[in-house]
Amino acid sequence: MYPKLCWCEMIVTIMQPYFFPYIGYFQLLECSDIFVVYDDVQYIKGGWINRNNILLNNKPYLLTFPVQQDSIKLFINQRNYVNNQSERNAILYKIKMAYQAAPYFECVYPVLLEIMSFNSNNVSEFNTNSIEILIDFLKIKCKIIVSSELEKDRSLKSTDRVIEINSILGSSHYVNLLGGIDLYQEKNFVERGIELSFIKLLNIQYHQFSQSFYPSLSIIDTLMFCTVDEVKDLLKKYRLIKREDFDDQIL
């Protein structure tokens, strides 16, 4: 069991391990002291666990890493990517075809090659490793903890489970993506001495290949067109808001 930490101010965030997620995911990491990889929840087909969008031929293309067929009841950490090197090679080929003319391809492609060379097909292990490599590349100072390795009450669900994870880690502040604003009530967290906020992305744009800008693509896209320092600046373009501050003017 991880020891309960006693920091005066500590932000904890919790998210499923996504496949090359978009920059908003990394903003969540940027604002965190501890980021929990939420891998002991059910794998949902059709989400962002095994796929994300890149820019291919000046339009979004869904880059997908196939997952082996198995029971729909299994958790993310119980699922595996197909054990087929040709699938990994195909992903790298698509990335190369999409971005070989991008300004920072030569710098970024070796990082992606390292990620795709990881020697485990386990979905949680592979995605977690990729996130760790990318935050090291981006110099994000955030501790990564895997949910399935925490000793906790596994009968708890939803909000109660999230609150328990925060309590175990000594969290003083839980931050969630804005899309989860209808999932959590502030009073449930305040009762346990935990502040609740939601992260709102501000306007993020950078030059891609054409005049049109396609938002919310994989971090791969951002890295291909921006220096690390420029990405670091983009990572700071967010606001932490409270549920009571959320209204139509914020959207």
N, C-alpha and C positions, 0 to 999 in steps of 0.2 A: 504493500500500500504506500502511496506517496504521502510524505509527511504533510500535515496541515501547515501552511505557511502563514506568517504573521507580518505581512507588509502593511504599512499604513495605507497605501493606495495601490490596488492591483486590479488591472482589467483582465478579465477572462472572456474569451470568445470560444464558441463551439460550432463547428461545421463538419458536414460529411466530407470525405476526401474526394475532391473533384479531379477530373483529368484535364490538366493544363487550363485551369479556370481563368476567368476574365479578371481585369484589374481590380474590380470591386472586392473580390475575394482577398486579394493581397492588401487592400486597404484595411480590411478586417485584421489581417496579420500585423500590419503596420501599427495599428492602434493598440495592440494587445501586449500584455506582459506574458500571458500564457494562452496558447491556442490549443484547444482540444480537438483532436481528430475523432470525429463521432463515427466510429466504424462498427460499433455493436448495435446497429439498428438495421432494419430490413433493407435489402437492396431493392431499389425501385427501378424497373426497366423504363427506359425512355427519358431518364433525367440526365444530369451532367456528370455522373460518376465515371462513365467510360467514353465521353465524347465532348467535343467543344468545337466552336466555329473558328476557322481561319479564313484568310482572304485569298481566294484562288481565282485567277482570271478576273480580278476586280469585282468579285461578288462573294458573299459568305458561302463557305463550304463546310459541311459537318464532318469533321475528322473523328473517326470512330475506332476504338480499340475493342474488338469483339470479346464478349465474355462467354465462357463455357456455359452450356445449358445445364441447369440444375434447378432444385426446388425453389419456388418463389418465396418460401418462408425463411430462407437462409439470410443471415446478416451479411453486410458488406465484407467483413473480415473473413467470411466463410466462402466467398466467391472467388473465382480465378479467371484471369484472362486466358484466351486460347493459347495453348502451348505450341506456337507456330512462329518460327523466326520470320517467315515470309510476311506475316501480318505486321510485325514490327518494322521490317524493311519497307513495307508499303506505306506506313505512316511517315517514315523519314523521307521517302521519295516524294510524297505529296507535299510535305513541308518544304523540301528543296525546290520542287517545281513552283511552289507558290511564292517563295521569298528569295530565291537565289540572286535576284536583282535588287533586293532591299539593301539599304546602306549599312546595316549592321549584321548581315547574314553571316559573314566570316567569323564574327565574334560570338554570335549566339548559337550557331549550328552545333559546334562541339559540345556545348552544354546539353543540348537536346539529345545528341548522340549518346552522351553519358547516361542520361535519364532512360533512354530507350534500351540501353544495354544492361539495365538492372537485372540481377539474376534470380528474381522471384516473379511468379505469375499471379501471386495473391493480390487481389485488387487493392486492399487496404495498404499492404506493404509497398506495392509499386507506387501508388498515388502519394502516399506519405513521403516516400523517398524523393519523389519528384518535387514535392512542395519544399522539402528541406534543402534540396540542391538550389532551387530557385530563390529561396529567401537568403541563402548564403550568397548567391550571385548578386542579389539586390541589396545586400548588407542590411537586411531587416533583423533587428535584435528582438527576437521573440522565442520563448521556450515552447517546444512542441511536445505535447503529451497525448498519448493514444488512449482513447476512452476504454477500450477493451482491457487495458492493463491496469485500470483503476479498480480497487476493491470497493464495491458499492452495492447497494440494494438493487438487485437486478429485476425485482418485481415492480419497481417504480416506472411510471410512464410519463411521457410528455413533459409538462412544466415541472412536476415534482422531481423528475430525473435530472433535468437541467439545473434546478436549484441545488440538488444534492451534490452534483459535480462541482458547482461553484463553492459550496460549503466545504467540501473535502479539500479543495485547493486554497482555501482561505481568501476567496475572492471578496473584494469590496465593491466591484462594479462589473456587471455583465452587459456586454454589448452584442447586439444581434443585427443582422441585415434588416433593412427597412421592410422587406417582404414578410417578415415575421411579426409585424406590429399587431396583427389581430390574434396572434397565438398566446401572447403573454400579458398578464395584468400586473401592473407595478406593485400593487399591495402585496402580492404573493412573494415578491422578492424583498420588499422593504421589511416585511415581518421577520425575515432571516438576516437583516442587516446588509442587504445587497442592493446597490443602486442599479437601476435598469435604464439603458439607453439604446437607441437605434442609430445605425450609421447611414447617413444619406450622402450618396455620391454627388459631388458638384459637377459642373460641366467639364467633361474631359474630351479634348480633341487633339489630334496630332496629324501631321501630314502622312497620308498613305500614298499609294501609287497615282491615284486620280484626284480630281477636284472633290468628288463625293467622299464623305467620311462615313464609315460603317462602325457604329459604336458597339461596345460590349462583346468584342471578339476575344478569343483566347489571349492570355498574356504573351503568347508567342508573337502575335501581331504587334503588340506594343513594343516588345523588345527588339523586333526587327527594324522598327522605324525610329526608335528613341535611344539615346545613350542611357547608361545606368543612372547618371545624375538627373537626366530629364525624367526618367521613370520615377525616381525618388521624389521629384517635385510633384508629379501627378498623383502619387500615393497620398500626398498630404491634402489633396483636394476633396475633403469630406467634412461633414458636420455631424456631431453627435446630438441627437434630439431626444426629447422626452415624449412619451405617448400623448400627454396633454397638449403638447405643442404641435401635434400633427393635425393639419387641416388641409383643405384644398389649395391654400396658397403655398404650402410647402412643396406640393407635388410639382 
